[in-house]
């Protein structure tokens, strides 16, 4: 959780310095769910994070240096300098790349889970959804097929109250996503506090193990709040102060349960890892223009 928070604080600085192209997205307030999901998986499983789940990448073994390389557009980064921000994956670590059209990864993960089932492999495929994804047809089709085929897929719902700037109540009648999934597709679903790291981890881990045991698709709705706007251009002024007051900071909440010396040691370790990763990324080469078309066009047989 701290790795994501500290990484994103550093990238905000880089963004304001003009060293990161495009926009900036972060997961302030949602780190507990991202970390819990990543840690609940095992080697051989696959995960498709979105743009607020950097802790998932780190939990699956993606390095801080590689994440910085992608944000800085370095030639040896995950996308070889072709993209920045969270639009990357590391297939060798079982991390699928982000698709900007949120919700489209739902059927992709169902396909991965179907492959595991057909091969008889004890693996699980997991992805994240938000309220906005429930307005995307791909999500409903994916959930339906997951239920029909009873594949080992897990859907983690980051319910942060908004789809961009649209409140959930203006988008759907029933804002309880767990009820919608369980009632609509007979997929077992639970709703938990997404600001409590241990509760989120317990619920997601249990869902992963049920899916791994052959009990079909599972869903966990984690209720949380997006600390910042959708991206750098969004000041989130539409979020009422009284709503913000209802949610705890997930990192502060977990830290209060730790010994102070242990917490201090974790913070020092994270700062060192972030600094070392950024230095490594900054020393990496820029993309080679001669390699611009590599990986884009298939070679003729």
C-alpha positions as CSV (number, residue, x, y, z in Angstrom):
1,X,0.0,0.0,0.0
2,X,2.8,2.4,0.9
3,X,4.7,1.5,-2.3
4,X,1.7,2.7,-4.3
5,X,1.1,5.8,-2.3
6,X,4.7,6.9,-2.3
7,X,5.2,6.0,-5.9
8,X,2.2,8.1,-6.9
9,X,3.3,11.0,-4.8
10,X,6.6,11.0,-6.6
11,X,5.0,10.7,-10.0
12,X,2.7,13.6,-9.2
13,X,5.9,15.7,-8.7
14,X,7.3,14.4,-12.0
15,X,4.1,15.2,-13.8
16,X,4.0,18.8,-12.5
17,X,7.6,19.1,-13.7
18,X,6.5,18.2,-17.2
19,X,8.5,14.9,-17.2
20,X,5.4,12.7,-17.6
21,X,3.4,13.0,-20.8
22,X,-0.4,12.8,-20.9
23,X,-2.3,12.9,-17.7
24,X,-1.9,11.5,-14.2
25,X,-4.1,9.0,-12.5
26,X,-3.8,7.7,-9.0
27,X,-5.5,5.4,-6.4
28,X,-5.4,7.6,-3.3
29,X,-7.7,5.9,-0.8
30,X,-8.0,2.7,-2.8
31,X,-4.6,1.2,-2.1
32,X,-5.9,-1.4,0.4
33,X,-8.1,-3.2,-2.2
34,X,-5.3,-3.2,-4.8
35,X,-2.8,-4.6,-2.4
36,X,-5.2,-7.2,-1.1
37,X,-6.1,-8.5,-4.5
38,X,-2.5,-8.8,-5.6
39,X,-1.4,-10.6,-2.4
40,X,-4.4,-13.0,-2.6
41,X,-3.2,-14.5,-5.9
42,X,-0.6,-17.2,-6.4
43,X,2.0,-17.9,-9.1
44,X,0.3,-19.0,-12.3
45,X,-2.8,-16.9,-11.6
46,X,-3.4,-13.8,-13.8
47,X,-4.7,-10.4,-13.0
48,X,-5.9,-7.4,-15.1
49,X,-5.5,-4.2,-13.0
50,X,-7.0,-0.9,-14.0
51,X,-5.5,2.6,-13.4
52,X,-5.8,2.7,-9.6
53,X,-4.3,-0.7,-8.8
54,X,-0.5,-0.1,-8.9
55,X,-0.2,-2.0,-5.6
56,X,-1.5,-5.1,-7.5
57,X,1.5,-4.8,-9.9
58,X,3.9,-4.5,-7.0
59,X,2.3,-7.5,-5.2
60,X,2.7,-9.6,-8.3
61,X,6.5,-8.8,-8.5
62,X,6.5,-5.9,-11.0
63,X,9.5,-3.7,-9.9
64,X,9.3,0.0,-9.0
65,X,12.0,0.7,-11.6
66,X,9.9,-0.9,-14.4
67,X,6.8,1.1,-13.3
68,X,8.9,4.4,-13.4
69,X,10.3,3.4,-16.8
70,X,6.8,3.2,-18.2
71,X,5.8,6.5,-16.7
72,X,8.9,8.2,-18.0
73,X,8.6,6.6,-21.4
74,X,11.9,4.8,-21.3
75,X,12.9,2.5,-24.1
76,X,13.4,-0.5,-21.9
77,X,10.2,-0.1,-20.0
78,X,7.2,-2.4,-20.2
79,X,5.8,-0.6,-23.3
80,X,9.2,0.4,-24.7
81,X,8.4,4.1,-24.5
82,X,5.2,3.8,-26.5
83,X,2.8,4.7,-23.6
84,X,2.9,6.1,-20.2
85,X,0.9,6.1,-16.9
86,X,-0.8,2.9,-16.0
87,X,-1.2,1.6,-19.5
88,X,1.1,-1.4,-19.1
89,X,1.3,-5.0,-18.0
90,X,4.0,-7.5,-17.3
91,X,2.8,-10.8,-18.8
92,X,5.8,-12.7,-17.3
93,X,4.4,-11.8,-13.9
94,X,0.8,-12.7,-14.9
95,X,-0.2,-9.1,-15.1
96,X,-2.3,-8.2,-18.2
97,X,-2.0,-4.7,-19.7
98,X,-4.6,-2.1,-18.9
99,X,-7.3,-1.4,-21.6
100,X,-8.3,2.3,-21.5
101,X,-12.0,1.4,-22.2
102,X,-12.8,0.4,-18.7
103,X,-14.9,-2.7,-18.5
104,X,-13.4,-4.3,-21.6
105,X,-11.1,-6.5,-19.5
106,X,-14.1,-8.4,-18.0
107,X,-14.5,-10.8,-21.0
108,X,-10.7,-11.0,-21.4
109,X,-10.4,-12.3,-17.9
110,X,-13.3,-14.7,-18.4
111,X,-11.5,-16.0,-21.4
112,X,-8.3,-16.5,-19.4
113,X,-10.3,-18.3,-16.7
114,X,-12.0,-20.5,-19.3
115,X,-8.6,-21.5,-20.6
116,X,-7.5,-22.5,-17.1
117,X,-10.7,-24.6,-16.7
118,X,-10.3,-26.3,-20.1
119,X,-6.7,-27.2,-19.4
120,X,-7.5,-28.5,-15.9
121,X,-5.1,-26.0,-14.4
122,X,-5.7,-24.8,-10.8
123,X,-5.4,-21.1,-11.6
124,X,-7.6,-18.1,-11.2
125,X,-8.1,-14.9,-13.3
126,X,-9.0,-11.7,-11.5
127,X,-9.9,-8.2,-12.6
128,X,-11.3,-5.0,-11.2
129,X,-14.6,-3.2,-12.0
130,X,-16.1,0.1,-10.9
131,X,-19.5,1.6,-11.0
132,X,-19.0,3.0,-14.4
133,X,-18.2,-0.4,-15.8
134,X,-21.8,-1.4,-15.2
135,X,-22.8,0.8,-18.1
136,X,-20.6,-1.1,-20.4
137,X,-22.1,-4.0,-22.3
138,X,-18.9,-6.1,-22.3
139,X,-19.2,-6.4,-18.5
140,X,-22.7,-7.9,-18.6
141,X,-21.7,-10.3,-21.3
142,X,-18.6,-11.3,-19.5
143,X,-20.4,-11.8,-16.2
144,X,-23.1,-13.8,-17.9
145,X,-20.6,-16.1,-19.6
146,X,-18.6,-16.5,-16.4
147,X,-21.8,-17.8,-14.7
148,X,-22.8,-20.0,-17.6
149,X,-19.4,-21.6,-17.9
150,X,-18.6,-21.6,-14.2
151,X,-15.1,-20.4,-14.8
152,X,-12.5,-19.6,-12.0
153,X,-12.8,-15.8,-12.4
154,X,-12.9,-13.3,-9.5
155,X,-14.3,-9.8,-10.0
156,X,-13.2,-7.2,-7.5
157,X,-15.4,-4.1,-7.5
158,X,-13.9,-0.8,-6.5
159,X,-17.0,1.0,-5.4
160,X,-15.8,4.6,-4.9
161,X,-19.1,6.3,-5.3
162,X,-18.5,7.9,-8.7
163,X,-18.1,7.0,-12.4
164,X,-15.8,9.9,-13.3
165,X,-17.9,12.7,-11.9
166,X,-21.3,11.0,-12.0
167,X,-22.5,9.7,-8.6
168,X,-23.6,6.1,-8.6
169,X,-27.2,7.1,-7.7
170,X,-27.5,9.0,-11.0
171,X,-26.3,6.0,-12.9
172,X,-28.2,3.0,-11.4
173,X,-31.2,2.4,-9.2
174,X,-29.5,-0.3,-7.0
175,X,-26.0,1.0,-6.1
176,X,-25.2,-2.3,-4.2
177,X,-23.1,-4.0,-6.9
178,X,-22.8,-7.2,-4.9
179,X,-26.6,-7.6,-4.9
180,X,-26.7,-6.8,-8.7
181,X,-24.1,-9.5,-9.5
182,X,-25.6,-12.1,-7.2
183,X,-29.2,-11.4,-8.3
184,X,-28.4,-10.9,-12.0
185,X,-26.0,-13.7,-12.7
186,X,-26.1,-16.0,-9.6
187,X,-22.5,-15.2,-8.9
188,X,-21.7,-15.3,-5.2
189,X,-20.8,-11.8,-4.1
190,X,-20.0,-10.1,-0.8
191,X,-19.8,-6.4,0.1
192,X,-17.0,-5.3,2.5
193,X,-15.2,-2.2,3.8
194,X,-12.6,-1.3,1.2
195,X,-10.7,0.9,3.6
196,X,-9.9,-2.0,6.0
197,X,-6.9,-3.8,4.4
198,X,-7.3,-7.0,6.4
199,X,-11.0,-7.3,5.8
200,X,-10.5,-6.7,2.1
201,X,-7.7,-9.2,2.0
202,X,-9.8,-11.9,3.8
203,X,-12.8,-11.5,1.5
204,X,-10.7,-11.5,-1.7
205,X,-8.5,-14.4,-0.6
206,X,-11.6,-16.4,0.3
207,X,-13.2,-15.6,-3.1
208,X,-9.9,-16.6,-4.9
209,X,-9.7,-19.9,-3.1
210,X,-13.4,-20.8,-3.8
211,X,-12.8,-20.1,-7.5
212,X,-9.6,-22.2,-7.4
213,X,-11.5,-25.0,-5.8
214,X,-13.9,-25.2,-8.7
215,X,-16.8,-23.3,-7.2
216,X,-17.2,-21.0,-10.2
217,X,-16.9,-17.2,-10.5
218,X,-16.8,-15.0,-7.4
219,X,-17.2,-11.3,-6.7
220,X,-16.2,-9.0,-3.9
221,X,-17.4,-5.4,-3.7
222,X,-15.1,-3.1,-1.7
223,X,-16.7,0.1,-0.7
224,X,-14.2,3.0,-0.7
225,X,-13.7,6.5,-1.9
226,X,-11.4,8.0,-4.6
227,X,-9.2,10.5,-2.8
228,X,-8.5,12.6,-5.9
229,X,-10.5,13.2,-9.1
230,X,-10.6,10.9,-12.1
231,X,-7.2,12.4,-13.3
232,X,-5.0,15.4,-13.0
233,X,-7.5,17.8,-14.7
234,X,-10.3,16.9,-12.3
235,X,-10.4,18.6,-8.9
236,X,-13.2,16.4,-7.6
237,X,-15.0,19.5,-6.3
238,X,-18.3,17.6,-6.9
239,X,-17.6,15.2,-4.0
240,X,-19.4,16.5,-0.8
241,X,-17.2,17.1,2.2
242,X,-19.6,15.1,4.3
243,X,-19.1,12.0,2.1
244,X,-15.3,12.3,2.4
245,X,-15.7,12.4,6.2
246,X,-17.2,9.0,6.2
247,X,-14.1,7.2,4.9
248,X,-10.8,6.4,6.7
249,X,-7.4,6.5,5.1
250,X,-6.6,2.8,4.6
251,X,-2.9,3.2,5.2
252,X,-3.4,5.1,8.4
253,X,-6.0,2.6,9.5
254,X,-3.6,-0.4,9.1
255,X,-0.6,1.5,10.5
256,X,-2.5,2.2,13.7
257,X,-2.5,-1.6,14.3
258,X,1.2,-1.9,13.9
259,X,4.0,-1.3,16.4
260,X,5.4,2.2,15.8
261,X,9.0,0.8,15.2
262,X,7.7,-1.7,12.6
263,X,5.7,1.1,10.9
264,X,8.7,3.4,10.8
265,X,10.9,0.6,9.3
266,X,8.3,-0.1,6.6
267,X,8.2,3.6,5.7
268,X,12.0,3.9,5.5
269,X,12.2,0.8,3.4
270,X,9.6,2.1,1.0
271,X,11.3,5.5,0.6
272,X,14.6,3.7,-0.2
273,X,12.9,1.4,-2.7
274,X,11.2,4.3,-4.5
275,X,14.3,6.4,-4.7
276,X,16.4,3.5,-6.0
277,X,13.8,2.6,-8.6
278,X,13.5,6.1,-9.9
279,X,17.2,6.5,-10.2
280,X,17.4,3.2,-12.1
281,X,14.6,4.4,-14.4
282,X,16.1,7.8,-15.0
283,X,19.4,6.1,-16.1
284,X,17.5,4.0,-18.6
285,X,17.8,4.8,-22.3
286,X,15.2,6.7,-24.4
287,X,13.3,4.8,-27.0
288,X,15.2,4.1,-30.3
289,X,13.1,5.7,-33.2
290,X,14.4,2.9,-35.4
291,X,12.4,0.4,-33.3
292,X,9.1,2.3,-33.6
293,X,7.3,-0.4,-35.6
294,X,8.7,-3.4,-33.6
295,X,5.9,-5.5,-32.2
296,X,3.2,-3.6,-34.2
297,X,3.2,-5.6,-37.4
298,X,3.3,-9.3,-37.7
299,X,6.1,-10.7,-39.8
300,X,4.9,-12.6,-42.9
301,X,5.2,-16.4,-42.7
